[in-house]
């Protein structure tokens, strides 16, 4: 039995992370709302029913994942491997391409802090690779969440020695335990009273740990832990604000009356008082607005804190003016977070390819490169800089490179073939203009070092 080591979060925390991202369970039925000490069950049930969830967890998590996958990673299979090429198009046995699978794993790791990517293989034995391919029996991947881990044991190097986690049989819907070691696998289904085992002899536990950030922890805590809790706090504050506003919108009537002893206070009733003792005219009363103002101010602070913790302080909509240098530092912080995560994805994908080779006993060279620059360009500023650069008259080649940069900013999703076509058209047009200007004696192309040579070339062209 593997040594049981506690994970960075408990089961309830991991449940909260998932609920907060998808806005389900306690955020959908109001179970995450706290009941006031003097609140009746009926009022609490009503508040749960009408509560809404302002989901900032999804916004911030997606902002750490989507930019990394905005452009396709560059994948290069240098050595021919038809089997691995098929695997890249169908990673999980459900025709999911590697890019889609890695984005799903990336999202789960950001929510939970890490995920396990299991590189499994079919147990059936086939005589030839053709039979394997026809049956679709090649290695495949699936994702295991931290909440499913039961126990694990590590080597001194931090490498997995053994791990056990829960799985659900897709056919019977029964939960069973799956154990992987460096040489074998075991399953135990206590519900069905069955067990199975087998050897793989890979020399490694066929599992890749995808961490959400650079860390020395094998199983790191979720970086969105406090953001999820802040959003839960925000969920409660919004509900309190709505309750106060409802009471202010529908005030209670006060009316003089003698002999009233049993009262039910509410906006559809009246609060009576002894008109013989207190000589006041009928009027409406409502709770003070100060609590609502205080809560709304706190809500604003919580939202700003959520974005700050997510390294997205430049998109909070704060009214304070920031200097250009301050904004650059904000962008640099975000860019670093994204670039580090892209590096983790590269490493995980390379480890997947390594385990694939161990399973299939194939040898090939595979490289993958994720984008590393995620700066948000100010198009107006870039165009202004480009215009100034073109005025320097550094020649046609320089102008073409300036044009290439502008195209990359304006049209980030263009393919390399489309960019090449545009550049070719711009280059042909620019050289045509340069030649016309040189022929007229208005301009001398700085690509040539000798101005007299330009005139000679121009004269010989006439």
C-alpha positions in Angstrom: 0.0 0.0 0.0 1.4 3.4 -0.9 2.2 5.9 1.8 -0.7 8.2 2.3 0.4 11.9 2.1 -2.1 14.7 2.5 -2.8 16.9 -0.5 -2.6 20.7 -0.4 -6.4 21.0 -0.1 -9.3 18.9 1.3 -12.2 17.4 -0.6 -14.5 20.3 0.2 -11.9 22.9 -1.1 -11.5 21.0 -4.4 -15.3 20.9 -4.6 -15.5 24.6 -4.0 -12.9 25.3 -6.8 -14.9 23.4 -9.3 -18.2 24.8 -8.2 -16.8 28.4 -8.3 -15.6 28.0 -11.9 -18.7 26.4 -13.3 -21.2 28.3 -11.0 -22.9 25.0 -10.0 -24.0 23.2 -6.8 -23.8 25.7 -3.9 -23.6 28.7 -6.2 -26.6 27.5 -8.1 -28.9 26.4 -5.2 -27.7 29.0 -2.7 -26.1 26.5 -0.3 -22.9 28.7 -0.2 -25.0 31.6 1.3 -24.7 32.0 5.0 -27.8 32.4 7.1 -28.2 35.4 9.3 -28.6 34.8 13.1 -32.0 36.4 13.2 -33.1 35.3 9.7 -36.2 33.0 9.5 -36.0 29.8 7.5 -38.5 31.1 5.0 -36.6 34.3 4.3 -33.3 32.4 4.0 -34.9 30.0 1.5 -36.2 33.0 -0.5 -32.8 34.6 -0.4 -31.2 31.4 -1.7 -33.8 31.1 -4.5 -33.2 34.6 -5.9 -29.5 34.9 -5.3 -27.3 35.3 -8.4 -23.6 34.4 -8.8 -21.2 37.0 -10.3 -18.6 34.6 -11.6 -15.1 36.2 -11.5 -13.4 32.8 -11.0 -14.1 31.7 -14.6 -13.1 35.1 -15.9 -9.7 35.0 -14.2 -9.0 31.3 -14.8 -9.8 31.7 -18.5 -7.5 34.7 -18.7 -4.6 32.4 -17.6 -5.5 29.7 -20.2 -7.0 31.2 -23.3 -4.0 33.4 -24.2 -1.6 30.4 -24.1 -3.8 28.6 -26.7 -4.7 31.7 -28.8 -2.0 30.6 -31.3 -1.4 27.0 -32.1 1.7 25.5 -30.5 4.4 24.5 -33.0 4.6 20.7 -33.0 7.4 19.1 -35.0 7.6 15.3 -35.5 11.1 15.1 -37.0 11.2 11.3 -37.3 8.4 9.6 -39.1 5.9 7.8 -36.9 2.5 7.2 -38.4 1.3 5.8 -35.0 2.2 8.9 -33.1 0.9 11.1 -35.8 -2.5 9.3 -35.4 -2.2 9.7 -31.6 -1.8 13.5 -32.0 -5.1 13.5 -33.8 -6.8 11.3 -31.3 -5.2 11.6 -27.9 -8.0 10.2 -25.7 -9.7 7.7 -27.9 -12.6 10.1 -28.5 -11.0 11.8 -31.6 -9.7 14.7 -29.5 -6.7 16.4 -31.0 -3.7 17.1 -28.8 -4.3 20.8 -28.8 -7.8 20.4 -27.4 -6.8 17.8 -24.9 -4.0 20.0 -23.6 -6.2 23.0 -23.3 -8.7 20.9 -21.2 -5.9 19.7 -19.0 -4.5 23.2 -18.7 -7.9 24.5 -17.5 -8.3 21.8 -14.9 -4.8 22.3 -13.6 -5.4 26.1 -13.2 -8.6 25.4 -11.3 -7.2 22.7 -9.0 -3.4 23.5 -8.9 -2.4 20.4 -10.8 -3.9 17.4 -12.6 -2.6 14.0 -13.5 -2.4 13.0 -17.2 -2.5 9.2 -17.3 -0.9 7.7 -20.5 -2.6 4.3 -20.5 -2.6 1.5 -23.1 -5.1 -1.2 -24.2 -4.7 -4.6 -22.6 -5.5 -6.6 -25.7 -2.7 -8.3 -27.5 -2.4 -8.0 -31.3 -0.1 -9.8 -33.8 0.7 -6.7 -36.0 0.6 -2.9 -35.8 -2.0 -3.0 -38.6 -4.3 -5.0 -36.3 -3.7 -2.5 -33.5 -4.5 0.5 -35.7 -7.6 -1.2 -37.1 -8.9 -1.8 -33.6 -7.8 1.7 -32.4 -5.7 0.0 -29.8 -2.9 2.5 -29.2 -1.9 4.5 -26.1 -4.4 7.0 -24.9 -4.6 9.7 -22.3 -7.1 10.7 -19.6 -7.2 13.3 -16.8 -7.4 12.6 -13.1 -8.3 15.4 -10.7 -6.6 15.9 -7.3 -9.8 15.1 -5.5 -9.7 11.5 -6.9 -6.2 10.8 -5.4 -6.3 8.3 -2.5 -2.6 7.8 -1.8 0.8 8.1 -3.4 4.5 7.5 -2.7 7.5 9.4 -4.1 11.1 8.6 -4.8 13.8 10.8 -3.2 14.0 12.6 -6.6 10.3 13.6 -6.4 9.4 11.1 -9.1 6.3 9.0 -8.6 6.9 5.6 -7.2 3.3 4.5 -6.8 -0.1 6.2 -6.8 -3.7 5.1 -6.2 -6.8 7.1 -7.3 -10.5 6.6 -7.9 -12.0 6.0 -11.3 -15.6 5.5 -12.5 -16.4 2.7 -14.9 -18.2 4.3 -17.8 -20.2 1.2 -18.4 -21.4 0.2 -14.9 -20.9 3.7 -13.4 -19.3 2.1 -10.4 -16.3 3.6 -8.6 -13.1 1.6 -8.3 -9.5 2.1 -7.3 -6.7 2.1 -9.8 -3.1 1.7 -8.7 0.0 2.3 -10.8 3.6 1.4 -10.0 6.7 1.4 -12.1 6.1 -2.1 -13.3 2.4 -3.0 -12.9 -1.2 -1.8 -12.5 -4.0 -3.0 -10.2 -7.7 -2.3 -10.0 -10.0 -3.0 -7.0 -13.7 -2.7 -7.2 -15.2 -3.2 -3.7 -18.7 -2.6 -5.0 -18.5 -5.5 -7.5 -16.1 -7.5 -5.4 -13.6 -7.8 -8.2 -10.0 -7.1 -8.8 -7.5 -7.2 -11.6 -3.8 -6.6 -12.3 -1.2 -6.7 -14.9 2.4 -5.8 -15.8 3.6 -3.0 -18.0 7.3 -3.0 -17.1 7.8 0.6 -18.4 10.2 1.5 -15.6 8.1 4.6 -14.9 4.6 5.3 -13.5 2.9 6.3 -16.8 1.5 9.5 -15.3 2.4 13.2 -16.1 1.9 15.8 -13.4 0.8 19.1 -15.0 1.2 21.9 -12.5 -0.5 25.2 -13.0 2.7 27.2 -12.3 6.4 27.0 -11.6 6.9 25.5 -8.2 9.0 23.0 -6.2 5.9 21.2 -5.0 5.1 17.9 -6.7 1.4 18.5 -6.0 1.1 22.3 -5.8 -1.9 24.1 -4.2 -4.3 26.0 -6.4 -3.3 29.5 -7.1 -7.0 30.4 -7.3 -7.7 29.1 -3.8 -8.1 32.6 -2.3 -9.9 33.9 -5.4 -12.5 31.2 -5.1 -13.0 32.1 -1.4 -13.2 35.8 -2.3 -15.8 35.1 -4.9 -17.8 33.1 -2.4 -17.6 36.1 -0.1 -18.7 38.3 -3.0 -21.7 35.9 -3.6 -22.8 36.5 0.0 -22.3 40.3 -0.1 -24.3 40.6 -3.3 -27.2 38.7 -1.6 -27.0 40.9 1.4 -27.0 44.0 -0.8 -30.1 42.8 -2.6 -31.9 42.1 0.7 -31.2 45.6 1.9 -32.3 47.2 -1.4 -35.5 45.2 -1.3 -36.3 46.5 2.2 -35.5 50.0 1.2 -37.6 49.8 -2.0 -40.6 48.5 -0.1 -40.8 50.5 3.2 -43.2 49.7 6.0 -46.1 51.9 6.8 -46.5 53.2 10.4 -50.1 53.9 11.5 -51.7 54.9 14.8 -54.0 52.2 16.2 -55.2 51.2 19.7 -55.2 47.6 21.0 -52.9 46.0 18.4 -50.7 43.4 20.1 -49.8 40.7 17.5 -47.9 42.1 14.5 -46.2 40.6 11.5 -43.7 43.1 10.1 -43.4 43.4 6.4 -43.7 45.6 3.4 -47.2 44.3 2.8 -48.3 45.2 6.3 -48.3 48.1 8.7 -46.4 48.8 11.9 -49.0 50.3 14.3 -48.4 52.4 17.4 -50.7 53.8 20.1 -52.1 56.9 18.7 -53.3 58.1 22.1 -49.8 58.1 23.5 -47.7 59.1 20.5 -49.2 61.9 18.4 -47.5 61.2 15.0 -49.0 61.2 11.5 -48.9 58.0 9.5 -45.6 57.6 7.5 -43.3 55.1 5.9 -40.1 53.9 7.5 -37.2 51.9 5.9 -33.8 50.6 6.9 -31.0 53.1 6.6 -29.0 53.1 3.4 -25.6 53.2 5.1 -25.2 49.4 5.2 -25.9 49.0 1.5 -23.4 51.8 0.7 -20.8 50.0 2.8 -21.5 46.6 1.3 -21.3 48.0 -2.3 -17.9 49.6 -1.5 -16.7 46.3 -0.1 -17.9 44.5 -3.2 -15.8 46.9 -5.4 -12.7 46.2 -3.2 -13.2 42.4 -3.4 -13.5 42.6 -7.2 -10.3 44.6 -7.4 -8.5 42.2 -5.1 -9.6 39.2 -7.2 -8.0 40.7 -10.3 -4.9 41.7 -8.4 -4.4 38.2 -7.1 -4.9 36.9 -10.6 -2.1 39.2 -11.9 -4.7 41.1 -13.9 -4.6 44.4 -12.2 -4.5 46.2 -15.5 -8.1 45.1 -16.4 -9.9 45.9 -13.2 -11.4 49.1 -14.4 -9.9 51.1 -11.5 -10.5 54.8 -11.9 -7.0 55.7 -10.7 -4.6 56.9 -13.3 -1.6 54.6 -13.9 1.7 55.7 -15.5 2.9 54.1 -18.7 5.7 52.4 -16.8 3.3 51.0 -14.2 1.1 49.5 -17.0 4.2 48.0 -18.6 5.0 46.3 -15.3 1.5 45.0 -15.0 1.6 43.5 -18.5 5.1 42.1 -17.8 3.8 40.3 -14.6 0.9 38.8 -16.5 3.2 37.8 -19.4 5.6 36.1 -17.0 2.7 34.0 -15.4 1.5 32.9 -18.9 5.0 32.2 -20.2 5.8 30.0 -17.2 2.6 28.0 -17.6 3.3 27.6 -21.3 6.7 26.1 -20.3 4.9 23.6 -18.0 2.6 22.6 -20.9 5.6 22.0 -23.2 7.3 19.8 -20.6 4.1 17.8 -20.0 3.6 17.2 -23.7 7.2 16.1 -24.1 6.7 13.7 -21.2 3.5 12.3 -22.9 5.5 11.6 -26.1 8.2 9.8 -24.0 5.6 7.6 -22.3 4.0 6.9 -25.7 7.4 5.7 -27.0 7.8 3.4 -24.0 4.4 1.9 -24.5 4.9 1.3 -28.3 8.6 0.7 -28.3 8.9 3.3 -31.1 11.7 5.8 -31.3 11.2 9.2 -32.8 12.1 12.9 -32.2 9.3 15.1 -31.2 9.4 18.8 -30.3 6.7 21.2 -29.2 6.9 24.9 -28.6 4.1 27.0 -27.0 3.9 30.8 -27.5 5.9 32.7 -24.9 5.0 36.3 -25.6 1.6 37.5 -24.5 2.0 41.2 -24.4 -1.1 43.3 -25.2 -0.2 45.6 -28.0 -1.6 49.2 -28.1 -2.3 49.3 -31.9 -2.5 53.1 -32.0 0.9 53.4 -30.4 2.4 50.7 -32.6 1.1 52.4 -35.7 2.5 55.7 -34.5 5.9 54.1 -33.9 5.7 52.4 -37.3 5.0 55.7 -39.1 8.0 57.3 -37.4 10.2 54.3 -38.3 9.2 54.5 -42.0 10.2 58.2 -42.0 13.8 57.2 -41.2 14.2 56.0 -44.9 16.3 52.9 -44.0 15.4 51.2 -47.2 13.0 48.6 -48.6 14.1 45.7 -46.4 13.6 47.8 -43.3 10.1 48.9 -44.4 9.1 45.3 -45.1 10.1 44.3 -41.6 8.0 47.2 -40.1 5.1 46.0 -42.2 5.5 42.4 -40.9 5.3 43.7 -37.3 2.1 45.6 -38.0 0.5 42.6 -39.7 1.3 40.5 -36.6 -0.5 43.0 -34.4 -3.5 43.6 -36.5 -4.0 40.0 -37.8 -2.6 37.6 -35.1 -4.6 34.6 -36.4 -3.2 34.7 -40.0 -1.3 31.6 -41.1 2.3 31.8 -42.2 1.2 31.3 -45.8 -1.2 34.2 -45.6 1.4 36.5 -44.0 3.9 35.5 -46.7 1.5 36.4 -49.4 0.7 39.8 -47.9 4.4 40.6 -47.4 5.1 39.6 -51.0 2.5 41.9 -52.3 3.7 44.8 -50.1 7.3 44.1 -51.1 6.4 44.2 -54.8 4.4 47.4 -54.4 7.1 49.0 -52.3 9.9 48.2 -54.7 7.7 49.5 -57.5 7.3 52.8 -55.7 10.9 53.0 -54.8 11.9 52.5 -58.4 9.5 55.2 -59.6 10.8 57.7 -57.0 14.4 56.8 -57.9 13.7 57.3 -61.6 12.3 60.7 -60.8 15.3 61.6 -58.7 13.1 62.0 -55.6 14.5 59.2 -53.6 17.6 57.0 -53.3 17.1 53.5 -52.0 19.3 53.1 -48.9 19.6 49.4 -49.7 22.5 50.5 -52.0 25.5 52.1 -50.4 26.6 54.2 -53.3 24.2 57.1 -54.4 26.0 57.4 -57.7 25.3 53.7 -58.3 21.7 54.4 -57.7 21.7 57.1 -60.4 23.6 54.9 -62.8 21.2 52.1 -62.2 18.3 54.5 -62.7 19.7 55.8 -65.9 20.4 52.4 -67.3 16.8 51.5 -66.6 15.6 54.3 -68.8 
